[in-house]
Amino acid sequence: MLSNKPAENTDSVSASSHRVYVQVAKEIATKILTGELKQGEKLPCEHDLKSKFGISRTSLRECNKLLEAKGLISSKPKVGTSVEVRQQWHFLDPQLLDWIKDADNVQRFLTQFLGLRKAIEPEACSIAARSASIEHRKALSISFQNMKQAAACHDYAAWTINDHQFHKTIFLATGNPFYIPFANILESLFKTFIDESSTGGRFCLEEHEAIYDAIMMGDAFRARTSSQLLLNDHNQKLALVTPSAVTL
């Protein structure tokens, strides 16, 4: 539950350039995402929330609207505001993905995201091998060459940027309107996954090279199997999080 800490002033809540209600929404969302506020649990009354965060009634209502838009809470007349069940959470919402990155149990969400990648990305690589345009192949080549250089220099920052661009280009190269959103909507979580799985580990350059070569040669089967090998790579840090530790 939300703690009964003394009321915080507006300046402490708005530590960034974001509006106050966005910062409050993020704090409440984090408590929901980490399970501190449980599914079905009622939020404190409006008066208590205003006092805790030191915000106006208008700001609090904007905060609730933002959380409702992401499926995290729901409000009912004469009942109050409660945390929604996980099935209602809009996990593909870019702002919610950004909040997930700062949650204490981020690896649980990233492991679930890895499961999504395993289901979708190998087929995207296969389609890209058949459908990639000259422009997409050029973009993929630039990203991969930059990744090779980053790996040689042990430059994790450069690797992260170009690895993200590499995978994003693959989704774009499918030309499939249902794959393309994964290159845009999931941008934030793709970057987080790559950050978490590369820093402190190895670069998996050979696996990426196999995907790159297959797409460049138009070998759809090899592109798919090479992607599966990359995503099953036990050297990725996220592989250390076992499926049994993940709750849906």
ZIVEN-V324453 format. One line per field, one symbol per residue. ss: DSSP state (H for helix, E for strand, - for the rest). phi: phi as a letter, one per 40 degrees, with the letter a starting at -180 (. if undefined). A space follows every 50 residues. Layout:
ss = ???
phi = ???
This chain:
ss = ---------HHHH------HHHHHHHHHHHHHH--------E---HHHHH HHH---HHHHHHHHHHHHH---EEEE---EEEE--HHH-----HHHHHHH H----HHHHHHHHHHHHHHHHHHHHHHHHHH--HHHHHHHHHHHHHHHHH HHH--HHHHHHHHHHHHHHHHHH---HHHHHHHH--HHHHHHHHHHHH-- ----HHHHHHHHHHHHH--HHHHHHHHHHHH-----HHHH--HHH---
phi = .ccccddccccccccbcccdccccdcccdcccccgcbcdgcccdcdcccc cccgbcccccccccccccccgcbabbdgbhbbcccdcccccccdcccccd dcccbccccccccccccccbcdccccccccbdcdcccccccccccccccc cccfcccccdcccccdccccccccgccccddccbccdccdccdcdccbcg bbcfcccccccdcccccgccccccccccccccccccdcccccdccbbc
